[in-house]
Amino acid sequence: KMEEFLNLTNLKTSLKEAILLDYYTAGFWWAKEMNFSLIQLSGFMDLINFALENLRGKHMTLGDNLIELERAMSGIGKTESEERGDLNLFSIEQAKAIIDYLVTSLFKHYKAYEFLFHGRREEPVISNE
């Protein structure tokens, strides 16, 4: 279902899509284990998407992405979350856990994700095997 929701059509041949599916799925299950409500789960998945889009679409550096995440979580400046009115979804403890999760799952591996989205790739070799 996550594959359909994310509109991943080349999952069997695209390493990028497989990695994204894995990341979103792991985030979803982590949030479920945290017993987030449906609204909190949606907000958390928005934060994951926000951070990945900052990297993928806006080519943000690690520092800039962290600043944007801080703004999104604290309600400083105009963010998509603020426009929908779903700030303050999380308790302080939950917010700290979210930040810890994003640091360990995304920001510690930022160079690898930068390469995934922006690195030059060689032509794929496809064979019958």
DSSP file with accessible surface (Angstrom, degrees, kcal/mol):
  #  RESIDUE AA STRUCTURE BP1 BP2  ACC     N-H-->O    O-->H-N    N-H-->O    O-->H-N    TCO  KAPPA ALPHA  PHI   PSI    X-CA   Y-CA   Z-CA
    1    1 A K     >        0   0  211      0, 0.0     4,-2.5     0, 0.0     5,-0.2   0.000 360.0 360.0 360.0 -36.1    0.0    0.0    0.0
    2    2 A M  H  >  +     0   0   39      2,-0.2     4,-2.6     1,-0.2     5,-0.2   0.894 360.0  56.2 -64.6 -37.1    2.9    2.4    0.7
    3    3 A E  H  4>S+     0   0   88      1,-0.2     5,-2.4     2,-0.2     4,-0.4   0.922 111.1  43.2 -59.6 -44.4    4.2    1.7   -2.8
    4    4 A E  H >45S+     0   0  161      3,-0.2     3,-1.0     2,-0.2    -2,-0.2   0.921 112.6  52.4 -67.4 -44.5    0.9    2.8   -4.3
    5    5 A F  H 3<5S+     0   0  171     -4,-2.5    -2,-0.2     1,-0.3    -1,-0.2   0.892 113.4  43.5 -60.1 -40.3    0.6    5.8   -2.0
    6    6 A L  T 3<5S-     0   0   42     -4,-2.6    -1,-0.3    -5,-0.2    -2,-0.2   0.490 109.3-126.5 -84.3  -3.3    4.1    7.0   -2.9
    7    7 A N  T < 5 +     0   0  123     -3,-1.0     2,-0.8    -4,-0.4    -3,-0.2   0.920  44.3 170.2  57.7  47.9    3.4    6.3   -6.6
    8    8 A L      < +     0   0   18     -5,-2.4     3,-0.3     1,-0.2    -1,-0.2  -0.824   7.2 165.9 -92.1 111.2    6.5    4.2   -6.9
    9    9 A T        +     0   0  101     -2,-0.8     3,-0.2     1,-0.2    -1,-0.2   0.626  68.6  47.6-103.8 -16.5    6.3    2.5  -10.3
   10   10 A N    >>  +     0   0   86      1,-0.1     4,-2.1     2,-0.1     3,-1.1  -0.166  65.1 136.3-117.3  37.7    9.8    1.2  -10.9
   11   11 A L  T 34 S+     0   0   37     -3,-0.3     7,-0.2     1,-0.3    -1,-0.1   0.839  70.5  51.9 -57.8 -36.8   10.4   -0.5   -7.6
   12   12 A K  T 34 S+     0   0  209      1,-0.2    -1,-0.3    -3,-0.2    -2,-0.1   0.725 123.3  27.8 -76.1 -19.0   12.0   -3.6   -9.0
   13   13 A T  T <4 S+     0   0  123     -3,-1.1     2,-0.6     1,-0.1    -2,-0.2   0.472 105.6  79.1-119.8  -5.0   14.5   -1.7  -11.1
   14   14 A S     X  -     0   0   31     -4,-2.1     4,-2.1     1,-0.2     5,-0.2  -0.910  49.6-169.9-114.5 113.6   15.1    1.5   -9.3
   15   15 A L  H  > S+     0   0  128     -2,-0.6     4,-2.6     1,-0.2     5,-0.2   0.894  91.2  56.9 -63.6 -37.5   17.4    1.5   -6.3
   16   16 A K  H  > S+     0   0   70      1,-0.2     4,-2.5     2,-0.2    -1,-0.2   0.935 108.2  45.7 -60.4 -46.6   16.2    5.0   -5.4
   17   17 A E  H  > S+     0   0   30      1,-0.2     4,-2.7     2,-0.2    -1,-0.2   0.901 111.9  51.7 -65.8 -38.3   12.6    4.0   -5.2
   18   18 A A  H  X S+     0   0   39     -4,-2.1     4,-2.3     2,-0.2    -1,-0.2   0.915 111.3  47.7 -64.2 -40.2   13.4    0.9   -3.2
   19   19 A I  H  X S+     0   0   53     -4,-2.6     4,-2.7     2,-0.2    -2,-0.2   0.922 112.5  48.8 -66.9 -43.1   15.4    3.1   -0.7
   20   20 A L  H  X S+     0   0    7     -4,-2.5     4,-2.8     2,-0.2     5,-0.3   0.923 110.9  50.1 -63.9 -43.1   12.6    5.6   -0.5
   21   21 A L  H  X S+     0   0   33     -4,-2.7     4,-2.6     1,-0.2     5,-0.2   0.937 112.0  48.5 -59.9 -43.9   10.0    2.9    0.1
   22   22 A D  H  X S+     0   0  113     -4,-2.3     4,-2.7    -5,-0.2     5,-0.2   0.923 112.5  48.4 -62.0 -43.6   12.2    1.4    2.8
   23   23 A Y  H  X S+     0   0    8     -4,-2.7     4,-2.3     2,-0.2    -2,-0.2   0.943 114.6  43.5 -65.4 -47.8   12.7    4.8    4.5
   24   24 A Y  H  X S+     0   0   10     -4,-2.8     4,-2.5     2,-0.2    -1,-0.2   0.907 115.2  49.8 -64.5 -40.3    9.0    5.8    4.5
   25   25 A T  H  X S+     0   0   42     -4,-2.6     4,-2.5    -5,-0.3     5,-0.2   0.927 111.0  48.7 -65.8 -43.6    7.9    2.3    5.6
   26   26 A A  H  X S+     0   0   43     -4,-2.7     4,-2.3    -5,-0.2    -1,-0.2   0.916 112.6  49.1 -61.7 -41.9   10.4    2.3    8.5
   27   27 A G  H  X S+     0   0    0     -4,-2.3     4,-2.5    -5,-0.2    -2,-0.2   0.915 109.8  51.6 -63.0 -42.4    9.2    5.7    9.5
   28   28 A F  H  X S+     0   0   55     -4,-2.5     4,-2.2     1,-0.2    -2,-0.2   0.944 112.4  44.7 -60.0 -47.8    5.6    4.6    9.4
   29   29 A W  H  X S+     0   0  141     -4,-2.5     4,-2.4     2,-0.2    -1,-0.2   0.870 110.9  54.1 -68.8 -33.6    6.3    1.6   11.6
   30   30 A W  H  X S+     0   0   49     -4,-2.3     4,-1.4    -5,-0.2    -1,-0.2   0.946 110.0  47.4 -62.6 -45.5    8.4    3.6   14.1
   31   31 A A  H  <>S+     0   0    0     -4,-2.5     5,-1.8     1,-0.2    -2,-0.2   0.882 110.4  52.3 -64.0 -37.8    5.5    6.1   14.4
   32   32 A K  H ><5S+     0   0   96     -4,-2.2     3,-1.7     1,-0.2    -1,-0.2   0.915 108.0  51.4 -63.2 -41.3    3.1    3.2   15.0
   33   33 A E  H 3<5S+     0   0  147     -4,-2.4    -1,-0.2     1,-0.3    -2,-0.2   0.778 103.8  58.3 -66.3 -25.8    5.3    1.8   17.7
   34   34 A M  T 3<5S-     0   0   62     -4,-1.4    -1,-0.3    -5,-0.2    -2,-0.2   0.445 113.3-123.6 -79.7  -0.8    5.3    5.3   19.3
   35   35 A N  T < 5 +     0   0  142     -3,-1.7    -3,-0.2     1,-0.2    -2,-0.1   0.849  45.3 176.7  59.4  38.5    1.5    5.0   19.5
   36   36 A F      < -     0   0   18     -5,-1.8    -1,-0.2     1,-0.1    54,-0.0  -0.438  30.6-116.4 -67.7 145.6    0.9    8.2   17.6
   37   37 A S     >  -     0   0   58     -2,-0.1     4,-3.1     1,-0.1     5,-0.2  -0.248  35.8 -97.1 -69.3 171.0   -2.7    9.0   16.8
   38   38 A L  H  > S+     0   0  144      1,-0.2     4,-2.4     2,-0.2     5,-0.2   0.899 127.5  49.1 -60.4 -39.6   -3.7    9.1   13.1
   39   39 A I  H  > S+     0   0  112      2,-0.2     4,-2.5     1,-0.2    -1,-0.2   0.921 113.2  46.5 -66.6 -42.1   -3.3   12.9   13.1
   40   40 A Q  H  > S+     0   0   29      2,-0.2     4,-2.9     1,-0.2    -2,-0.2   0.907 111.0  52.5 -65.6 -40.8    0.2   12.6   14.7
   41   41 A L  H  X S+     0   0   16     -4,-3.1     4,-2.6     2,-0.2    -2,-0.2   0.932 110.7  47.7 -60.2 -44.4    1.1    9.8   12.3
   42   42 A S  H  X S+     0   0   65     -4,-2.4     4,-2.2    -5,-0.2    -2,-0.2   0.920 112.1  49.6 -62.6 -43.6    0.1   12.0    9.4
   43   43 A G  H  X S+     0   0    4     -4,-2.5     4,-1.9     2,-0.2    -2,-0.2   0.900 110.9  49.9 -62.8 -39.6    2.1   14.9   10.8
   44   44 A F  H  X S+     0   0    0     -4,-2.9     4,-2.3     2,-0.2    -2,-0.2   0.932 109.9  49.6 -65.4 -43.9    5.2   12.8   11.3
   45   45 A M  H  X S+     0   0   32     -4,-2.6     4,-2.6     1,-0.2    -2,-0.2   0.883 108.7  54.5 -64.8 -33.7    5.0   11.4    7.7
   46   46 A D  H  X S+     0   0   50     -4,-2.2     4,-3.0     2,-0.2    -1,-0.2   0.897 107.0  50.7 -62.9 -40.5    4.7   15.0    6.6
   47   47 A L  H  X S+     0   0   10     -4,-1.9     4,-2.5     2,-0.2    -2,-0.2   0.909 110.2  49.0 -64.8 -41.5    7.9   15.9    8.5
   48   48 A I  H  X S+     0   0    0     -4,-2.3     4,-2.4     2,-0.2     5,-0.2   0.952 114.8  44.8 -60.5 -48.4    9.7   13.0    6.8
   49   49 A N  H  X S+     0   0   61     -4,-2.6     4,-3.0     1,-0.2     5,-0.2   0.904 111.1  54.6 -63.0 -40.5    8.5   14.1    3.4
   50   50 A F  H  X S+     0   0   29     -4,-3.0     4,-2.2     2,-0.2    -1,-0.2   0.938 110.7  45.0 -57.3 -49.2    9.4   17.7    4.2
   51   51 A A  H  X S+     0   0    0     -4,-2.5     4,-1.5     1,-0.2    -1,-0.2   0.910 115.5  46.7 -65.7 -41.7   13.0   16.8    5.1
   52   52 A L  H  X S+     0   0    0     -4,-2.4     4,-3.6    -5,-0.2     5,-0.3   0.894 112.0  50.6 -68.3 -38.5   13.4   14.5    2.1
   53   53 A E  H  X>S+     0   0   75     -4,-3.0     4,-1.9     1,-0.2     5,-1.6   0.863 105.5  56.6 -67.4 -35.3   11.9   17.1   -0.3
   54   54 A N  H  <5S+     0   0    1     -4,-2.2     6,-2.7    -5,-0.2    -1,-0.2   0.891 116.7  36.9 -59.9 -38.6   14.2   19.8    1.1
   55   55 A L  H  X5S+     0   0    0     -4,-1.5     4,-0.7     4,-0.2    -2,-0.2   0.947 125.7  36.4 -76.8 -51.4   17.1   17.5    0.1
   56   56 A R  H  <5S+     0   0   67     -4,-3.6    -3,-0.2     2,-0.1    -2,-0.2   0.958 130.8  23.8 -71.2 -53.1   15.7   16.1   -3.1
   57   57 A G  T  <5S+     0   0   45     -4,-1.9    -3,-0.2    -5,-0.3    -1,-0.1   0.858 131.9  33.8 -87.1 -36.8   13.8   19.1   -4.6
   58   58 A K  T  4<S-     0   0  129     -5,-1.6    -3,-0.2    -4,-0.1    -1,-0.2   0.442  92.3-134.0-101.3  -3.6   15.5   22.1   -3.0
   59   59 A H     <  -     0   0  120     -4,-0.7    -4,-0.2    -6,-0.3    -3,-0.1   0.845  39.6-179.6  54.5  37.3   19.0   20.7   -2.8
   60   60 A M        -     0   0   30     -6,-2.7    -1,-0.2    -7,-0.1     2,-0.1  -0.416  25.7-120.6 -70.3 145.5   19.3   22.0    0.8
   61   61 A T     >  -     0   0   73     -2,-0.1     4,-2.6     1,-0.1     5,-0.2  -0.306  32.2-101.7 -72.9 167.6   22.5   21.4    2.7
   62   62 A L  H  > S+     0   0   66      1,-0.2     4,-2.5     2,-0.2     5,-0.2   0.936 123.1  49.4 -57.1 -47.0   22.4   19.5    5.9
   63   63 A G  H  > S+     0   0   39      1,-0.2     4,-2.2     2,-0.2    -1,-0.2   0.921 111.9  47.0 -61.1 -45.4   22.5   22.7    8.0
   64   64 A D  H  > S+     0   0   86      1,-0.2     4,-2.5     2,-0.2    -1,-0.2   0.896 111.7  51.2 -64.4 -39.0   19.8   24.4    6.0
   65   65 A N  H  X S+     0   0    0     -4,-2.6     4,-2.5     2,-0.2    -2,-0.2   0.907 109.2  50.4 -66.5 -40.1   17.6   21.3    6.2
   66   66 A L  H  X S+     0   0   70     -4,-2.5     4,-2.5    -5,-0.2    -1,-0.2   0.911 110.3  50.2 -62.7 -40.7   18.0   21.1   10.0
   67   67 A I  H  X S+     0   0   73     -4,-2.2     4,-2.5     2,-0.2    -2,-0.2   0.927 111.5  48.2 -63.5 -43.6   17.1   24.8   10.3
   68   68 A E  H  X S+     0   0   43     -4,-2.5     4,-2.6     2,-0.2    -2,-0.2   0.890 110.6  51.1 -64.3 -39.5   14.0   24.3    8.2
   69   69 A L  H  X S+     0   0    8     -4,-2.5     4,-2.6     2,-0.2     5,-0.2   0.929 109.6  50.7 -63.3 -42.3   13.0   21.2   10.3
   70   70 A E  H  X S+     0   0  123     -4,-2.5     4,-2.2     1,-0.2     6,-0.3   0.933 111.8  47.6 -60.2 -44.3   13.5   23.3   13.5
   71   71 A R  H  X>S+     0   0  107     -4,-2.5     4,-1.5     1,-0.2     5,-1.2   0.907 112.0  49.7 -63.1 -43.1   11.2   26.0   12.0
   72   72 A A  H  <5S+     0   0    4     -4,-2.6    -1,-0.2     1,-0.2    -2,-0.2   0.907 115.2  43.1 -64.0 -39.9    8.6   23.5   11.0
   73   73 A M  H  <5S+     0   0   46     -4,-2.6    15,-0.3     1,-0.2    -1,-0.2   0.795 119.5  41.7 -79.1 -26.6    8.5   21.9   14.4
   74   74 A S  H  <5S-     0   0   66     -4,-2.2    -1,-0.2    -5,-0.2    -2,-0.2   0.554 107.8-119.0 -97.4  -9.4    8.6   25.1   16.4
   75   75 A G  T  <5 +     0   0   18     -4,-1.5     2,-0.4     1,-0.3    -3,-0.2   0.665  59.6 149.7  83.1  17.2    6.1   27.0   14.2
   76   76 A I      < -     0   0   98     -5,-1.2    -1,-0.3    -6,-0.3    -2,-0.1  -0.709  58.9  -4.2 -85.5 131.3    8.6   29.8   13.2
   77   77 A G  S    S-     0   0   46     -2,-0.4     2,-0.7     1,-0.0     5,-0.1  -0.085 107.2 -49.2  77.9 176.6    7.9   31.2    9.8
   78   78 A K        +     0   0  163      4,-0.1     2,-0.3     3,-0.0    -6,-0.1  -0.774  66.5 163.8 -93.0 116.5    5.3   30.0    7.3
   79   79 A T     >  -     0   0   12     -2,-0.7     4,-2.0    -8,-0.1     5,-0.2  -0.818  52.2-106.2-123.7 168.0    5.4   26.2    6.8
   80   80 A E  H  > S+     0   0  114     -2,-0.3     4,-1.6     1,-0.2     5,-0.2   0.891 121.2  54.5 -60.7 -38.0    2.9   23.8    5.3
   81   81 A S  H  >>S+     0   0   20      1,-0.2     5,-1.9     2,-0.2     4,-0.7   0.920 107.1  49.9 -62.5 -42.0    2.1   22.5    8.8
   82   82 A E  H >45S+     0   0   76      1,-0.2     3,-0.8     2,-0.2    -1,-0.2   0.900 106.7  55.3 -64.3 -39.9    1.3   26.0    9.9
   83   83 A E  H 3<5S+     0   0  126     -4,-2.0    -1,-0.2     1,-0.3    -2,-0.2   0.860 110.6  45.3 -62.4 -34.6   -1.0   26.6    7.0
   84   84 A R  H 3<5S-     0   0  118     -4,-1.6    -1,-0.3    -5,-0.2    -2,-0.2   0.572 110.1-125.3 -85.3 -10.0   -3.0   23.5    7.9
   85   85 A G  T <<5S+     0   0   63     -3,-0.8    -3,-0.2    -4,-0.7    -2,-0.1   0.758  71.1 126.4  76.9  25.3   -3.1   24.4   11.5
   86   86 A D    > < +     0   0   28     -5,-1.9     3,-0.5   -43,-0.0    -4,-0.1   0.019  29.4 129.1-109.8  31.2   -1.6   21.2   12.8
   87   87 A L  T 3   +     0   0   48     -6,-0.3   -14,-0.1     1,-0.2   -13,-0.1  -0.370  62.7  37.2 -72.8 163.9    1.3   22.6   14.9
   88   88 A N  T 3  S+     0   0  157    -15,-0.3    -1,-0.2     1,-0.1   -15,-0.0   0.826  72.1 135.7  62.1  32.3    1.6   21.4   18.4
   89   89 A L    <   +     0   0   40     -3,-0.5     2,-0.3   -50,-0.1   -49,-0.1   0.762  60.6  58.0 -73.2 -27.3    0.5   17.9   17.5
   90   90 A F  S    S-     0   0   39      1,-0.1     2,-0.0   -50,-0.0    -2,-0.0  -0.807  80.1-123.5-114.2 147.4    3.3   16.4   19.6
   91   91 A S     >  -     0   0   48     -2,-0.3     4,-2.8     1,-0.1     5,-0.2  -0.285  40.7-100.7 -72.6 169.2    4.3   16.6   23.2
   92   92 A I  H  > S+     0   0  114      1,-0.2     4,-2.4     2,-0.2     5,-0.2   0.921 125.4  50.0 -58.5 -43.4    7.8   17.7   24.1
   93   93 A E  H  > S+     0   0  136      1,-0.2     4,-2.2     2,-0.2    -1,-0.2   0.900 111.6  47.8 -64.5 -41.2    8.9   14.1   24.6
   94   94 A Q  H  > S+     0   0   39      2,-0.2     4,-2.6     1,-0.2    -1,-0.2   0.912 110.5  51.7 -66.0 -41.3    7.4   13.0   21.3
   95   95 A A  H  X S+     0   0   23     -4,-2.8     4,-2.5     2,-0.2    -2,-0.2   0.911 110.0  49.3 -62.1 -41.6    9.1   16.0   19.5
   96   96 A K  H  X S+     0   0  130     -4,-2.4     4,-2.6     1,-0.2    -1,-0.2   0.915 111.1  49.7 -63.6 -41.1   12.5   15.0   21.0
   97   97 A A  H  X S+     0   0   23     -4,-2.2     4,-2.6     2,-0.2    -2,-0.2   0.899 110.1  51.2 -64.4 -39.4   11.9   11.4   19.9
   98   98 A I  H  X S+     0   0    0     -4,-2.6     4,-2.8     2,-0.2     5,-0.2   0.931 110.5  48.0 -63.1 -45.8   11.1   12.6   16.4
   99   99 A I  H  X S+     0   0   73     -4,-2.5     4,-2.7     1,-0.2    -2,-0.2   0.938 111.9  49.8 -62.0 -44.6   14.2   14.7   16.2
  100  100 A D  H  X S+     0   0  107     -4,-2.6     4,-2.5     1,-0.2     5,-0.2   0.915 111.4  50.0 -58.6 -42.7   16.3   11.7   17.4
  101  101 A Y  H  X S+     0   0   29     -4,-2.6     4,-2.9     1,-0.2     5,-0.3   0.940 112.2  46.1 -62.1 -47.8   14.7    9.5   14.8
  102  102 A L  H  X>S+     0   0    0     -4,-2.8     5,-2.4     2,-0.2     4,-2.3   0.880 112.0  52.0 -65.3 -36.3   15.3   11.9   12.0
  103  103 A V  H  <>S+     0   0   48     -4,-2.7     5,-2.4    -5,-0.2     6,-0.2   0.956 117.1  37.7 -64.1 -48.3   18.9   12.5   13.1
  104  104 A T  H  <5S+     0   0   71     -4,-2.5    -2,-0.2    -5,-0.2    -1,-0.2   0.862 124.8  38.2 -74.4 -33.0   19.7    8.8   13.2
  105  105 A S  H  <5S+     0   0   22     -4,-2.9    -3,-0.2    -5,-0.2    -2,-0.2   0.801 136.0   4.1 -90.6 -28.8   17.7    7.7   10.2
  106  106 A L  T ><5S+     0   0    0     -4,-2.3     3,-1.1    -5,-0.3     7,-0.2   0.741 123.2  50.1-121.2 -54.8   18.3   10.6    7.8
  107  107 A F  G > <S+     0   0   14     -5,-2.4     3,-1.2     1,-0.3     4,-0.2   0.829 107.2  54.6 -70.0 -30.6   20.7   13.3    8.9
  108  108 A K  G 3 <S+     0   0  146     -5,-2.4    -1,-0.3    -6,-0.3     3,-0.2   0.737 117.2  39.9 -70.2 -19.2   23.5   11.0    9.9
  109  109 A H  G <> S+     0   0  101     -3,-1.1     4,-2.0    -6,-0.2     3,-0.4   0.012  78.7 125.9-114.7  26.4   23.4    9.5    6.4
  110  110 A Y  H <>  +     0   0    7     -3,-1.2     4,-2.8     1,-0.3     5,-0.2   0.869  69.6  54.3 -59.2 -42.0   22.8   12.8    4.6
  111  111 A K  H  > S+     0   0  164      1,-0.2     4,-2.4     2,-0.2    -1,-0.3   0.899 108.1  50.8 -60.8 -38.9   25.7   12.4    2.2
  112  112 A A  H  > S+     0   0   64     -3,-0.4     4,-2.4     2,-0.2    -1,-0.2   0.923 111.8  46.6 -65.9 -41.2   24.4    9.1    1.1
  113  113 A Y  H  X S+     0   0   28     -4,-2.0     4,-2.3    -7,-0.2     5,-0.2   0.876 110.0  54.0 -68.7 -35.7   20.9   10.5    0.5
  114  114 A E  H  X S+     0   0   48     -4,-2.8     4,-3.1    -5,-0.2     5,-0.5   0.935 110.6  46.6 -60.8 -43.9   22.5   13.5   -1.4
  115  115 A F  H  X S+     0   0  125     -4,-2.4     4,-2.1     3,-0.2    -2,-0.2   0.908 109.6  54.8 -63.9 -40.7   24.3   11.0   -3.6
  116  116 A L  H  < S+     0   0   17     -4,-2.4    -2,-0.2     1,-0.2    -1,-0.2   0.922 120.2  30.4 -57.8 -45.1   21.1    9.0   -4.1
  117  117 A F  H  < S+     0   0   16     -4,-2.3    -2,-0.2    -5,-0.1    -1,-0.2   0.807 138.7  16.8 -86.3 -31.4   19.2   12.1   -5.3
  118  118 A H  H  < S+     0   0   71     -4,-3.1    -3,-0.2    -5,-0.2    -2,-0.2   0.475  90.3 113.6-125.9  -5.8   21.9   14.1   -7.0
  119  119 A G  S  < S-     0   0   16     -4,-2.1     2,-0.4    -5,-0.5    -4,-0.0  -0.398  71.3-108.8 -71.9 147.8   24.9   11.9   -7.6
  120  120 A R        -     0   0  235     -2,-0.1     2,-0.4     1,-0.0    -1,-0.1  -0.612  37.3-157.5 -75.8 131.1   25.9   11.1  -11.1
  121  121 A R        -     0   0  119     -2,-0.4     2,-0.1    -3,-0.0    -1,-0.0  -0.854  11.6-123.9-112.1 148.9   25.1    7.5  -12.0
  122  122 A E        -     0   0  182     -2,-0.4     3,-0.1     1,-0.2    -1,-0.0  -0.400  47.7 -77.4 -81.0 163.0   26.6    5.3  -14.7
  123  123 A E        -     0   0  170     -2,-0.1    -1,-0.2     1,-0.1     2,-0.1  -0.344  55.5-110.0 -58.2 136.2   24.4    3.7  -17.3
  124  124 A P        -     0   0  100      0, 0.0     2,-0.6     0, 0.0    -1,-0.1  -0.423  23.0-137.3 -70.2 144.4   22.7    0.6  -15.9
  125  125 A V        -     0   0  141     -2,-0.1     2,-0.5    -3,-0.1    -3,-0.0  -0.926  23.4-173.4-103.2 120.3   23.8   -2.7  -17.1
  126  126 A I        +     0   0  150     -2,-0.6     2,-0.3     2,-0.0     0, 0.0  -0.954   8.5 167.2-118.7 131.1   20.9   -5.0  -17.8
  127  127 A S        -     0   0   79     -2,-0.5    -2,-0.0     2,-0.2     0, 0.0  -0.793  49.5-100.9-130.6 178.5   21.3   -8.7  -18.7
  128  128 A N              0   0  178     -2,-0.3    -1,-0.0     1,-0.1    -2,-0.0   0.693 360.0 360.0 -73.8 -19.1   19.1  -11.7  -19.0
  129  129 A E              0   0  220      0, 0.0    -2,-0.2     0, 0.0    -1,-0.1  -0.387 360.0 360.0 -75.3 360.0   20.3  -13.0  -15.6
